[in-house]
Amino acid sequence: MPGSPPYVLGVDIGRTRCAAAVRRRVGAGFGPVEVVALDGSARWLPSAIFLGPQGEVLVGAAAERAGVEQPDRIARAVLDRVGDDVPVLVAGELYPAENLVAALVGWVVDVVADAEGGPPSRLAVTHPPEWGSYRRGLLADALADAGLPGVVLLPTVTAAAEAHHAETPVPAGTPLVVSLLGGHRADHALLVRNPVAFDVVAHGVTPRAGAAVDDALYRHVVTSATPPAAITGGTDLETTAVLTRQPDPALLTAFRAACATAKERLSAATEVRVPVPHLRTDVTVTRAELVDLAAPVLLPALAATRAMLGQAPTAVVAGGTAKIPLVASLAPGPVLDDPATAAARGAALALAPVAPLPELPAAAVKPLPDPESEPALFPVLDSTVDGLDVTDDPPPRPPIEVIPLEPPPRRFRLGRRGDR
């Protein structure tokens, strides 16, 4: 589209989903931030990537569908593998995790560029709050090799804070607690606003979040399902439900997707019917049932957020799992609008920030704690997440051959390794 206005792009690559948002230039400034549809009308994609035998790269729902027939060619939740001493095995080949993440980002940039008429003038990509310079450097290099140099990298909690700041400005010097309820875990962070951005002071993790709610709903639906009399077979020990002996993997994939969709729909509806295709039946799930299933998972995460409120006047909650009604009723602070896309919107806002507020007087600034003296808080660059060491020192690399992932075909010029 010749003459299309320049824009900035924020991309949030999560462990289970990815989302993107743009902010277009209007005159001397920028217009409102807008979430981009990445697959039809879908405002997010599964963070899955499929590497086909002919070199094709599929992302999101298309990757999930292709992975049903060729499960060895799909990679999921690769974000936490960046910096690991063992690369990701896909179809018998080893790929650095950061290259797979860069391929996901490149695909999203392609989709947005096609819709906007050209590439963004600036690009920001989120990363886990505990990442240090080593992992950030790996991802930055992989993005540059994929034809995306100069990408701004910022923590997910910082991006979510920017989304809140755009709606409710935070004066410089003011601390803020941010809780991100994601698919695999919940992040809790204490930040402080400086004159132009947010600094992360401390960070903690609650390991179970949205995916655990999906699993609980999956078990509940299968246990509640009454298959037709024609269906017989062995007993599934995990769910204690009667299943066919060899259910079609495509049907099981569709069923898991239906459970995730039902969880989201129950944020507005009082009940939904969940199809169980491999049992040729369906089950009605009510919002009250979802609350009962979600409570054991989400209450510890919300309690961890509440514990941080002693260090800041306000806490905000975001992330896809924050859409569950239980969160809004029990959270120690407001749930951001459209919480699933808050980090993507905040990433775009960080590239074109609103005008800074005047700094608070020194007497009005509450002193922040020393994270090393607070057992409830974890230093950002020296923390342990889910029992894994995530310090900033580079891990040893094994003596194995690692194949660099060729970035996917792009609609605009993409630099290859050989071009540099």
Secondary structure, 3 states (H helix, E strand, C coil): CCCCCCEEEEEEECCCEEEEEEEEEECCEEEEEEECCCECCECCEECEEEECCCCCEEECHHHHHHHHHCHHHEEECCHHHCCCCCCEEECCEEECHHHHHHHHHHHHHHHHHHHHCCCCCEEEEEECCCCCHHHHHHHHHHHHHCCCCCCEEEEHHHHHHHHHHHHCCCCCCCEEEEEEECCCCEEEEEEEECCCCEEEEEEEEECCCHHHHHHHHHHHHHHHCCCCCCCCCCEECCCCEECCCCCCHHHHHHHHHHHHHHHHHCCCCCEEEEEEHHHCEEEEEEHHHHHHHHHHHHHHHHHHHHHHHHHCCCEEEECHHHHCHHHHHHCCCCECCCHHHHHHHHHHHHHCCCCCCCCCCHHHCCCCCCHHHCCCCECCCCCEECCEECCCCCCCCCCCCCCCCCCCCCCCCCCCHHHC
